[in-house]
Amino acid sequence: MKRFSYLFIVIISLLVVLPKLAYANEMNFSVKAILPENQRDNTHTYFDLNVVPGTTQVVEVELKNETDKDVTVQTVANTAITNDNGIVEYTNEKPKLDKSLVTPFSKLASVQSEITIPKQSSLRLPITLKIPEKSFDGVILGGLYFKEKETDQETKKSKDDVQIENKFSYTIGVLLAESPEMVLPDLVLNDVKATQKVGRNVITANLQNPKAALLSNLTVDAKVYEADSNQLLHEEKQTSLRMAPNSNFNYSVSWGNEAFQTGDYRIEIDATDGNQNWHLKKNFKIKAKEAKEYNNTAVHIAQKSTPWIYWLMGGIIIALLIVIAFLILKNKRKNSN
């Protein structure tokens, strides 16, 4: 039953051909995967392939242009990563890869970087997959990313007028597996630190999935305390997150509009994907130097009001100084007389 659940998660996670609309009003080209014989499920519109170690396979996609002008499309084979929003991403051409990833998809897939589709026509674009000699467990996940190339005129206009042109892009997922045995994902807590995002103070906890398996339907509830206290300071809960195989991302806990305070803290994270549960915790420190740096650049930091006792003490001290000064002055006048 558990194996079926994870298979269902994989199916949902690799959604079809993923068209991405980038400030677009009309579609200039379309992309469709031509499914080969070793496709594990022909109801999928992405490549879900059963592969053999040490082999080379060529798969194809159909590019169609139904406009009245030629369209040039740029193509890249990218490794799937997890971005800091907890979303599997296929569009980053030079990502920082997780140390647990042995074989990035971008290293075994090759494709023509640019192709022109004549007006009112279609063509097939081959993609070569070189499967590693050494067999692997779990899955290798990547994506074929297609975007329309800007013309020289569009590039010039963008630079001169600072305008964003209407452009479409597509991603076709590619999942490679050698064995029907499912590998379960895992969740590991790495570095925790104070930082800033969009001018806001946040704590980031680096979460890693070190297994060659998709981690889907993930709920993360992170709570921050002082290191030696159970008094809750800040909490951040998110649902429906997804992580690519062998990837990591920085989960953010907002510090609200409060300034960072130097000290020792503790983060505790409860996470679940519906099949597995994780309880993770780690102590971390906010140093005086970084607290000052981030507080100085943060927006909308609430200034803490000075406690009334300090105002009272300040008033008493000022009053005493005035009295002392008056007595000294009075004594000087008396002596002079």
C-alpha positions in Angstrom: 0.0 0.0 0.0 2.9 2.4 0.9 4.6 1.6 -2.4 1.4 2.5 -4.3 1.1 5.7 -2.3 4.6 6.8 -3.4 4.0 5.8 -7.0 0.9 8.0 -6.9 2.9 10.9 -5.5 5.5 10.5 -8.3 2.8 10.6 -10.9 1.2 13.8 -9.4 4.6 15.5 -8.9 5.8 15.2 -12.5 2.8 17.1 -14.0 2.6 16.8 -17.7 4.3 19.3 -20.0 4.5 22.3 -17.8 3.9 25.5 -19.8 5.3 28.6 -18.1 3.8 31.8 -19.1 6.3 34.7 -18.8 4.3 37.9 -19.3 2.7 36.4 -22.4 -0.5 37.1 -24.3 -0.2 34.5 -27.1 1.5 31.2 -27.7 4.1 31.1 -30.5 5.1 27.5 -30.2 4.1 24.2 -28.4 6.0 21.2 -27.3 5.0 17.5 -27.0 6.9 14.5 -25.8 7.0 11.6 -28.2 6.8 8.6 -25.8 9.2 5.7 -26.6 8.6 2.0 -26.1 10.3 2.0 -22.7 7.9 4.5 -21.3 6.6 3.1 -18.0 3.2 4.7 -18.3 1.7 5.9 -21.6 -0.9 8.0 -19.9 1.9 10.4 -18.8 2.8 13.3 -21.1 6.3 13.6 -19.7 9.1 11.1 -20.1 8.9 8.3 -17.4 11.5 5.9 -18.7 12.7 2.4 -17.6 16.4 2.5 -18.6 19.3 0.1 -18.7 22.8 0.8 -17.3 25.5 1.7 -19.9 23.0 2.3 -22.7 22.4 5.3 -24.9 18.9 6.3 -25.9 17.5 9.0 -28.1 14.1 10.4 -27.3 12.2 13.1 -29.3 9.9 16.0 -28.7 7.7 17.6 -31.3 7.9 21.3 -31.7 5.0 23.0 -33.4 4.8 26.6 -34.8 1.3 27.7 -35.9 2.2 31.3 -36.4 2.9 33.1 -39.7 6.6 33.7 -38.8 9.6 31.5 -38.0 10.2 30.9 -34.3 13.6 30.1 -32.8 13.5 28.0 -29.7 16.4 27.6 -27.2 16.6 24.3 -25.3 18.5 23.2 -22.2 18.5 19.9 -20.3 18.4 20.9 -16.6 18.7 18.9 -13.4 15.7 19.1 -11.1 16.3 21.0 -7.9 14.2 22.4 -5.0 13.9 26.2 -4.8 13.6 28.1 -1.6 9.8 28.2 -2.0 9.7 24.4 -1.6 8.9 23.8 -5.3 10.6 21.4 -7.7 12.3 23.5 -10.4 13.5 22.5 -13.8 14.5 25.9 -15.2 17.8 26.7 -13.4 20.6 26.2 -15.9 23.5 26.5 -13.3 22.1 25.5 -10.0 24.1 24.6 -6.8 23.6 20.9 -6.7 23.2 18.9 -3.5 26.3 16.9 -2.3 24.2 13.7 -2.3 23.5 13.9 -6.0 25.8 11.4 -7.8 24.5 11.8 -11.4 22.9 15.1 -12.4 20.5 14.8 -15.3 22.2 17.7 -17.0 25.4 15.5 -17.3 23.8 12.6 -19.1 21.4 14.5 -21.4 22.4 16.4 -24.5 20.3 18.4 -26.8 20.7 21.0 -29.6 20.8 24.3 -27.9 18.9 26.2 -30.6 16.4 25.3 -33.3 14.2 27.3 -35.7 10.7 26.1 -36.4 9.5 27.3 -39.8 6.1 29.1 -39.9 3.0 26.9 -40.0 5.0 23.7 -39.5 6.4 21.2 -36.9 9.6 19.3 -36.4 11.1 16.7 -34.1 14.0 17.5 -31.8 16.2 14.6 -30.6 17.6 14.4 -27.1 20.4 11.9 -26.3 20.4 10.2 -22.9 23.6 8.4 -21.9 22.7 6.2 -18.9 25.5 5.7 -16.4 27.5 2.4 -16.5 27.0 1.9 -12.8 23.4 1.0 -11.9 21.5 3.3 -9.6 18.6 2.9 -7.2 15.7 5.3 -7.1 15.2 7.9 -9.8 17.1 10.6 -11.7 15.0 13.6 -12.4 15.4 16.5 -14.8 13.6 18.6 -17.3 13.9 19.8 -20.9 13.4 23.5 -20.8 12.2 25.3 -24.0 12.0 29.1 -24.4 11.6 31.4 -27.4 14.7 33.2 -28.3 14.6 37.0 -28.5 15.3 38.6 -31.9 18.0 41.3 -32.1 15.3 43.9 -32.3 13.6 42.6 -29.2 16.9 42.5 -27.3 17.7 46.1 -28.3 14.2 47.3 -27.3 14.5 45.5 -24.0 17.8 47.2 -23.2 16.7 50.7 -24.5 13.2 50.8 -23.1 13.5 48.5 -20.1 10.5 46.6 -21.4 9.6 42.9 -20.9 8.5 41.2 -24.0 5.9 38.5 -24.2 7.7 35.1 -24.0 6.5 31.6 -23.4 8.5 28.7 -22.0 7.8 25.0 -21.5 9.3 22.3 -19.4 9.0 18.6 -20.1 9.9 16.4 -17.1 12.2 13.5 -17.5 12.3 10.7 -14.9 14.7 7.8 -15.3 14.5 4.6 -13.3 16.2 1.2 -13.6 14.3 -0.8 -10.9 10.6 -1.0 -10.0 11.7 -1.0 -6.3 10.7 2.3 -4.7 13.3 4.3 -2.7 11.8 6.3 0.2 12.7 10.0 0.6 14.2 11.3 3.8 14.5 14.7 5.5 17.6 16.0 7.1 18.2 19.4 8.9 21.5 21.0 8.1 22.6 24.6 8.8 20.4 27.1 10.6 21.3 30.7 10.5 20.1 34.3 10.7 19.8 36.1 7.4 17.6 38.5 5.4 15.1 38.1 2.5 13.7 41.1 0.7 14.7 43.4 3.5 13.1 41.2 6.2 14.9 39.4 9.0 14.4 35.6 8.8 16.0 32.4 10.1 16.7 29.8 7.4 16.9 26.1 8.1 18.5 24.1 5.3 16.3 21.0 4.7 17.8 18.2 2.6 16.3 15.1 0.9 19.4 12.9 0.4 17.5 10.1 -1.3 16.9 9.4 -5.0 13.2 9.8 -4.6 10.7 12.6 -4.9 9.4 14.0 -1.6 5.8 15.3 -2.1 2.9 16.6 -0.2 5.3 17.8 2.5 4.1 19.8 5.5 6.7 21.6 7.6 6.1 23.3 10.9 9.1 25.1 12.3 9.3 26.7 15.8 12.0 28.8 17.2 12.8 29.1 20.9 15.6 30.5 23.1 18.1 27.7 23.6 17.2 27.0 27.2 13.5 27.9 27.1 10.2 26.4 25.8 8.8 29.9 25.3 7.8 30.0 21.6 9.3 33.0 19.8 8.4 32.4 16.1 6.7 29.8 14.1 6.3 29.1 10.3 4.1 26.4 8.9 3.8 25.5 5.2 1.9 22.7 3.4 2.0 21.0 0.0 5.8 21.4 -0.5 7.8 19.2 -2.8 11.5 18.3 -3.0 13.4 16.9 -5.9 15.5 13.8 -5.4 18.9 14.5 -3.8 18.2 18.2 -3.3 18.0 20.8 -0.5 16.4 24.2 0.1 16.4 26.9 2.7 13.1 26.9 4.7 12.5 30.4 6.1 11.0 31.4 9.5 10.0 35.0 9.5 11.2 37.2 12.4 8.3 39.5 11.8 9.1 43.1 12.3 11.3 42.4 15.3 15.0 43.1 15.5 17.4 40.2 15.9 18.7 39.9 19.4 22.1 38.4 20.1 21.9 35.0 21.8 21.5 31.2 21.6 18.4 29.8 20.1 16.8 26.4 19.2 14.7 25.4 16.2 12.4 22.4 16.2 10.8 21.1 13.0 7.9 18.7 12.7 7.4 17.5 9.1 5.3 14.8 7.3 4.5 13.7 3.8 1.6 11.6 5.0 3.7 8.4 5.0 6.7 9.4 7.1 7.2 11.8 10.0 10.3 13.7 11.0 11.1 15.6 14.2 14.3 17.6 13.7 16.0 20.1 16.0 19.2 22.1 16.2 20.7 24.9 18.3 22.0 28.0 16.6 23.5 31.3 17.5 22.8 34.9 16.4 26.0 36.8 16.8 26.2 40.5 17.7 27.9 41.5 14.4 25.3 39.8 12.2 22.4 41.0 14.4 23.6 44.6 14.0 24.2 44.2 10.3 20.7 42.8 9.5 18.9 45.1 11.9 20.5 48.2 10.2 19.3 47.1 6.8 15.9 45.5 7.7 12.7 47.4 6.8 9.9 48.1 9.2 11.8 47.0 12.3 9.7 47.8 15.4 11.5 50.0 17.9 11.1 48.6 21.4 9.7 51.2 23.8 11.9 52.1 26.7 10.5 50.6 30.0 9.0 53.2 32.3 11.4 52.4 35.1 14.3 53.8 32.9 12.4 57.0 32.2 11.8 57.3 36.0 15.4 56.7 36.9 16.5 59.2 34.2 14.2 61.8 35.6 15.4 61.3 39.1 19.1 61.6 38.0 18.4 64.8 36.1 16.5 66.3 39.1 19.4 65.4 41.4 21.9 67.0 39.1 19.8 70.2 39.0 19.5 70.3 42.8 23.3 69.7 43.2 24.0 72.4 40.7 21.6 74.8 42.5 23.2 74.1 45.9 26.7 74.6 44.5 25.8 77.9 42.9 24.0 79.0 46.1 27.0 78.1 48.2 29.4 80.1 45.9 27.2 83.2 46.1 27.1 82.9 49.9 30.8 82.7 50.2 31.3 85.6 47.8 29.2 87.8 50.1 
